[in-house]
Amino acid sequence: MKTKGLSLIELLVAAFIASFAIGATMICFSHVYYLSDLAKDTTVAVSDIRDMMEKIWSTPFEFIASNFPNGDADGPTDTEYNTIVGGYNLNNEHLRVDYTNPVADPLEIMITCTWTDLRGRAQTMQLATFRTR
């Protein structure tokens, strides 16, 4: 007598294959979410750096070094950088302005934004510009 239907082994194999496929899909979605969030954070970081650049470009040349001290993270207490860029929107965000040679003309200005992403990893974005008298 032959019976039709699935055996227990066939059912277990099918369940294993289905759970493997669902797990792989969940991992892919997790990575897509992380990369999407990282892209958003990078866009925010570039926007904050561009806001800093605009503020530096609008500052008279002789006041750049005093208003934006070399290597000072987050700016002097009277003009903190988060007020310039409209507040820090990233997790543990910091802005720093550096000069290769503070007395040079043209002045090379590097602005660095650092923050912590969703996974707790430190991220950095840096842009450079030149300013002349």
C-alpha positions as a Markdown table, in Angstrom:
| # | Residue | x | y | z |
|---|---|---|---|---|
| 1 | Met | 0.0 | 0.0 | 0.0 |
| 2 | Lys | 1.4 | 3.4 | -1.1 |
| 3 | Thr | 0.5 | 6.5 | 0.7 |
| 4 | Lys | 0.7 | 10.0 | -0.8 |
| 5 | Gly | 2.1 | 13.0 | 1.1 |
| 6 | Leu | 5.2 | 14.3 | 2.7 |
| 7 | Ser | 7.4 | 12.4 | 5.0 |
| 8 | Leu | 8.7 | 14.0 | 8.1 |
| 9 | Ile | 12.3 | 14.1 | 6.7 |
| 10 | Glu | 11.0 | 15.9 | 3.5 |
| 11 | Leu | 9.1 | 18.4 | 5.7 |
| 12 | Leu | 12.2 | 19.1 | 7.9 |
| 13 | Val | 14.4 | 19.6 | 4.8 |
| 14 | Ala | 11.9 | 22.0 | 3.4 |
| 15 | Ala | 11.7 | 23.9 | 6.7 |
| 16 | Phe | 15.5 | 24.1 | 6.9 |
| 17 | Ile | 15.8 | 25.5 | 3.4 |
| 18 | Ala | 13.0 | 28.0 | 4.1 |
| 19 | Ser | 14.5 | 29.2 | 7.4 |
| 20 | Phe | 18.0 | 29.5 | 5.7 |
| 21 | Ala | 16.4 | 31.7 | 2.9 |
| 22 | Ile | 14.6 | 33.8 | 5.4 |
| 23 | Gly | 17.7 | 34.3 | 7.5 |
| 24 | Ala | 19.8 | 35.3 | 4.5 |
| 25 | Thr | 17.1 | 37.8 | 3.5 |
| 26 | Met | 17.0 | 39.3 | 7.0 |
| 27 | Ile | 20.8 | 39.7 | 6.9 |
| 28 | Cys | 20.6 | 41.5 | 3.6 |
| 29 | Phe | 17.9 | 43.8 | 4.8 |
| 30 | Ser | 20.0 | 44.6 | 7.9 |
| 31 | His | 23.0 | 45.5 | 5.7 |
| 32 | Val | 20.8 | 47.6 | 3.4 |
| 33 | Tyr | 19.4 | 49.5 | 6.4 |
| 34 | Tyr | 23.0 | 50.1 | 7.8 |
| 35 | Leu | 24.3 | 51.3 | 4.4 |
| 36 | Ser | 21.2 | 53.6 | 4.0 |
| 37 | Asp | 21.7 | 55.1 | 7.4 |
| 38 | Leu | 25.5 | 55.6 | 6.7 |
| 39 | Ala | 24.7 | 57.3 | 3.4 |
| 40 | Lys | 22.3 | 59.6 | 5.3 |
| 41 | Asp | 24.9 | 60.4 | 7.9 |
| 42 | Thr | 27.5 | 61.1 | 5.3 |
| 43 | Thr | 25.2 | 63.5 | 3.6 |
| 44 | Val | 24.6 | 65.3 | 6.9 |
| 45 | Ala | 28.3 | 65.4 | 7.6 |
| 46 | Val | 29.0 | 66.9 | 4.1 |
| 47 | Ser | 26.3 | 69.5 | 4.7 |
| 48 | Asp | 27.8 | 70.5 | 8.1 |
| 49 | Ile | 31.2 | 70.8 | 6.5 |
| 50 | Arg | 29.9 | 72.9 | 3.7 |
| 51 | Asp | 28.1 | 75.2 | 6.3 |
| 52 | Met | 31.5 | 75.6 | 8.0 |
| 53 | Met | 33.2 | 76.4 | 4.7 |
| 54 | Glu | 30.5 | 79.0 | 3.9 |
| 55 | Lys | 31.1 | 80.6 | 7.3 |
| 56 | Ile | 34.9 | 80.6 | 6.8 |
| 57 | Trp | 34.6 | 82.0 | 3.3 |
| 58 | Ser | 32.4 | 84.9 | 4.7 |
| 59 | Thr | 35.0 | 85.7 | 7.4 |
| 60 | Pro | 37.6 | 88.3 | 6.6 |
| 61 | Phe | 41.0 | 86.6 | 5.9 |
| 62 | Glu | 42.8 | 88.2 | 8.9 |
| 63 | Phe | 40.2 | 86.8 | 11.3 |
| 64 | Ile | 40.0 | 83.2 | 10.1 |
| 65 | Ala | 42.7 | 81.9 | 12.3 |
| 66 | Ser | 41.3 | 83.6 | 15.4 |
| 67 | Asn | 37.7 | 82.7 | 14.8 |
| 68 | Phe | 38.5 | 79.1 | 13.7 |
| 69 | Pro | 41.5 | 78.0 | 15.8 |
| 70 | Asn | 43.8 | 75.4 | 14.2 |
| 71 | Gly | 43.0 | 71.9 | 15.4 |
| 72 | Asp | 40.4 | 73.0 | 18.0 |
| 73 | Ala | 37.6 | 70.5 | 18.0 |
| 74 | Asp | 34.1 | 72.1 | 18.1 |
| 75 | Gly | 35.5 | 75.7 | 18.1 |
| 76 | Pro | 36.1 | 78.2 | 20.8 |
| 77 | Thr | 33.5 | 78.6 | 23.6 |
| 78 | Asp | 32.2 | 81.9 | 22.4 |
| 79 | Thr | 31.6 | 80.7 | 18.8 |
| 80 | Glu | 31.1 | 76.9 | 19.0 |
| 81 | Tyr | 30.9 | 75.2 | 15.6 |
| 82 | Asn | 27.5 | 73.5 | 16.4 |
| 83 | Thr | 25.9 | 77.0 | 16.4 |
| 84 | Ile | 27.4 | 77.6 | 13.0 |
| 85 | Val | 26.0 | 74.5 | 11.4 |
| 86 | Gly | 22.7 | 74.6 | 13.1 |
| 87 | Gly | 23.4 | 72.0 | 15.8 |
| 88 | Tyr | 25.0 | 68.6 | 15.6 |
| 89 | Asn | 22.6 | 66.1 | 14.2 |
| 90 | Leu | 24.8 | 63.0 | 14.2 |
| 91 | Asn | 25.7 | 60.7 | 17.0 |
| 92 | Asn | 28.8 | 62.0 | 18.9 |
| 93 | Glu | 29.5 | 64.5 | 16.1 |
| 94 | His | 32.5 | 66.8 | 16.2 |
| 95 | Leu | 33.9 | 69.3 | 13.7 |
| 96 | Arg | 37.5 | 70.4 | 13.5 |
| 97 | Val | 39.3 | 73.0 | 11.4 |
| 98 | Asp | 43.0 | 72.5 | 10.5 |
| 99 | Tyr | 45.5 | 74.5 | 8.5 |
| 100 | Thr | 48.6 | 73.1 | 6.9 |
| 101 | Asn | 50.3 | 76.4 | 7.5 |
| 102 | Pro | 48.3 | 79.1 | 9.3 |
| 103 | Val | 50.3 | 82.0 | 7.9 |
| 104 | Ala | 50.3 | 80.9 | 4.3 |
| 105 | Asp | 48.6 | 82.7 | 1.4 |
| 106 | Pro | 46.7 | 80.9 | 0.0 |
| 107 | Leu | 45.5 | 79.3 | 3.2 |
| 108 | Glu | 44.7 | 75.6 | 2.9 |
| 109 | Ile | 41.8 | 74.8 | 5.2 |
| 110 | Met | 40.7 | 71.3 | 6.1 |
| 111 | Ile | 37.5 | 70.7 | 7.8 |
| 112 | Thr | 36.9 | 67.3 | 9.4 |
| 113 | Cys | 33.6 | 65.9 | 10.7 |
| 114 | Thr | 33.7 | 62.8 | 12.9 |
| 115 | Trp | 30.8 | 60.9 | 14.3 |
| 116 | Thr | 29.7 | 57.4 | 15.5 |
| 117 | Asp | 27.5 | 55.3 | 13.3 |
| 118 | Leu | 24.7 | 52.9 | 14.2 |
| 119 | Arg | 27.1 | 50.1 | 14.9 |
| 120 | Gly | 29.3 | 52.2 | 17.2 |
| 121 | Arg | 32.1 | 52.6 | 14.6 |
| 122 | Ala | 33.9 | 55.9 | 14.2 |
| 123 | Gln | 33.3 | 57.6 | 10.9 |
| 124 | Thr | 35.2 | 60.5 | 9.4 |
| 125 | Met | 34.5 | 62.9 | 6.5 |
| 126 | Gln | 37.1 | 65.5 | 5.5 |
| 127 | Leu | 37.0 | 68.3 | 2.9 |
| 128 | Ala | 39.6 | 70.9 | 2.0 |
| 129 | Thr | 39.4 | 74.3 | 0.5 |
| 130 | Phe | 41.7 | 77.3 | -0.1 |
| 131 | Arg | 41.3 | 80.9 | 0.9 |
| 132 | Thr | 43.3 | 83.8 | -0.3 |
| 133 | Arg | 43.6 | 87.4 | 0.8 |
